[in-house]
Amino acid sequence: MTGIERTAVPYDRAPGGATNAYVVGSEDALLVDPAGRTDELDAAVDERSVAHVAVTHAHPDHVGGVAHYADALDATVWCRAGREDRFERTAGVAPDKTFRPGSDLPGTDGAIALDTPGHASDHVAFRIDDTVLVGDLAVAEGSVAVTAPDGDMRAYLIALRRLHAQDPERLLPGHGPAIKAPRETLARLVSHRRDRERRIETAVRGGARTLVDIVDAAYEKDLTGVREMAVRTVEAHLEKLAVEGRVEWDGELASPRCKPPERNL
């Protein structure tokens, strides 16, 4: 298997306080998700002769070091096609080349881009042999934030199921340790979202109408410090339920459909 080296880069607003940067390959290597510059990451990119830089998605905690390493290494900066403006606004540098899901990134030891939207609309993963760099699609413990307006809960669940079907050997996430039981972890994340969805739909059918009321009914834990995220998560769930015809949702008030349709997802 192609060598992949992980470096945890401190980032105070990232889950767990750090983002994992990965160097793939040994010659003309690929650097993925540099949140910033550190001595450890400097050493890794120098040792592996990094010539390419890409990100799983253009959130600040994944792109903070892109401009520095692109300049310092004279590296080719890659971006998902059609997302160039978003990438440049966040990373502070324009991409040199673009890729599309399903394509190889030339010169990167065969990294294949996978379409994995949900956490972010531009989210991709990179498959290298039987390992997938999943960014913020999955984590070994806990769950991934999927929040409105950019998050898409329906797309997120589809991405989890598609990756589950591919049955990779190992997942390397954007935050936290490697995921050594991919299928079990992906199934757990799907189950978590479906459980939250049931609670939200039950709350709406029980009379909750506003986001605040639905959050209070759907969450049993203390939301101190994370209430805003919970509100935006519920909004993403409501958007999914509305698309599937299970609730009415106009952006402010929710109400149940008279008869819920058959589940397709």
N, C-alpha and C positions, 0 to 999 in steps of 0.2 A: 504494500500500500504506500502511496505517496506520503512523504513526511509532512506532518502538520504540527506546527509549534504554536502553543497558546501563550499569550502574555496578558495578564489582567492589568488594565490601565485604569487608575483611579479617576472617577468622575462623580462628583458629589451628588448629582441629581439622577444617577443611574441606579437601578435596583441593586441593592447590596453595596452601593458605593463604588462600583467598578464595571467596566465593559471589557469583554474578552476580545482581543485582537488576535488574528490568526495569520501566520505566514505559511503558505502552501508551496511546496516544491523546494528545490535547492538552487537551480539556475533559472534566471528570468522568473523568479518566484512572484507569487501573488500575495499582497497584503490586504486583509479583509477587516473592515470595521475598526480603524484606528481612532479611538476616542480622543486621543491626545498624544503628546510626546513624552516618553520616559526613557531613562538610560537603558532599561532592560529591553524595551522595544527597539531602540536604536541598535543595540547589539544584535538582536534577532534579524533585523532587516539587512544589516551589513553582512552577517554570516551567510545569509541565504541569497544574497544578490537580488534583492527585490527589484522588479522592473515594472510591476503592475499594481494598481490600487483599485479596489472596488468596495462597495458597502452593500449590506443586506437591505438597508432602507435609510432614508435621509433624515433620521431623527438626530438631534444635536449630540446625544451620547454615543453615536456611532460614527460621526463624521468629523469630530473636532480636530483630528490630526491629519486629515486628508491633505490639506493645502501644504502643510509643512513637509510631509514625506514626498508628496509629488514634486515639490521644488528641490528638496535635498537630494533625492535619488534620481531626478529627471525621469520619473516614472510615468507610464501611461495611465491616465485616470479613466476608469470605465464607469458608465452609468446606464441604467435601464432606459431603453429607447422610449421616447415620449415623455420622460420625466426630467429632462435636462434643466429646465428652469427651476424646478423644485430643488434639484440637487445643488445647483450653483448658489441659490439663495442660502441654503443651509451650510454647505461645505466651504463656501467662499472661493471656489475655483471652478472654472468651466470644465466639463469632461472633454477628454480627447477623443474617445470612442464610445460607442453604445453597443449594448447587447440586447437580445430578446430572450424571453424564457424559452428553454429548449436548446439554446445554442451554446457551443463551447466558447470559452474565452481564449483566443489564440495566445500561445506562449505561456499558459498557466498550468501546464501539466494536466490538461483535460478537465478543468473545472466546468461543470455544466450548470447553467442557471435554471432554477426551478421557480415557477410562478406560485407564490405563497402569500397573497394579500390577506388582509384581515386586521392584523395589528396596525398596519399602515397600508395605504393604498398602493404604494410603490414597492412593497416588500417582496424580496426574493430570497431563495436559499441557494447554496452552492453544493452540488454533489461531486465528490471526489472519490472514485471507486465506491466502496461500501460505507463511506462516511458522508454525512451531510452537515454543513455549517448552516444552522437553522436560524441564526439571528434571534429575533424575538418571537418566533413561532412557538417555541416550546422551552420549558425550563425543567430541571430535574425535580425541584420541589416548588410547591405553591402553584400560582397560575400566572398567565400573561394578561396584561391590560389590553382590552379591546374597547376603545371608547369613542363615542361620537365627538366631532363630526367626521374625522378621518377614518376611524376604525369601522370595519364592516363585519358584523358577527356571523352572518351567513357565509361570507367568503372565508372567514377564519375557520369555521367548522369544516368546510369543504377542503381547505388546504390541509388540515390535520388528517382527514380521512384519506386524502390522496397519498400523503406521505406514509401513512400507516400501511396502505396497500403496496407500496414500493418495498416495504420491509427492509430498511437500511440496518446495517450492523451497529452503527454508532451515530449519535447526534451530538454535535458540538454547539452549545447555545451561546447567545450573546452575553449572558450573565449566569454566573454560577458554574458548578462542576459539569463535567461531561455526563451525558445521559446514556447510561450503559444498558438500559432496558427500553429501547425505543418504542416498541409496540405497546407495552404496558403503560408507558408514560403518555403516549399520544391518546390511548384509550381513556386514561384518567382525565386528561384535559377536556376531551369531548364530553365525558360524563359530568364533569364539573359544570361546564357551560349548559348542558341540558338540564341539570338540576336547578341552576339559577334561573333558567328560562321558565321552568315549571312554576317556580315560586313567583316569578313576575306575572305570568299569565293568571295564576290563581289569585294574586293580589288584585289584578284588574277585574277579574270576574267576581271578586268579593266586594267591589265598590271603590277601590282606589283609582283615582283619576289623574292626579298631578304627579310629576316626577318625584316630588318630595314624599307624597303619601305612598307611592309605590315602593320607593327605597325603604321607607320605614317598615313596610309590610313584608318586603322580600328579604331583608337582611336581619339576622338575629344577633350579630356581633356588634360590638362598639365600633362606630365609624369615625371616631375622633381622629382628625388629621387626614382622613382619606374619604371624607363624605363627598367632596366634589368629584373625585374619581368614580365613586359608587354611582353618583347621579349620571355621569356620562356613560358609564357601563350599562345602566338600566336603559338609557336612551338608545344605545346601540342594540340592545335586545329588543326593544319595542319596534325599532325600525325593521328588524328581521321578522318579528311576529306580524307586523303589518304587511310586509311583502308577501308573506305566506297566507294572508287572509285570516289570521287567528285573532287579531285585535284591530280596532280602529285607532289611528294615531295621527294627530295633525301637527305634531311638534310641541304641543302644549298640554293637551288632554288626551287620555286614552279611554277607550270603552270597549267592551267585549263584542265580538260578533255574535249574532243570535245562535248560530250553530257552528262550532269549530270544524273546519275541513279536515280531511284525512292528512296525516303527517307524511311529508315526502322527504324530510331531511332529519 
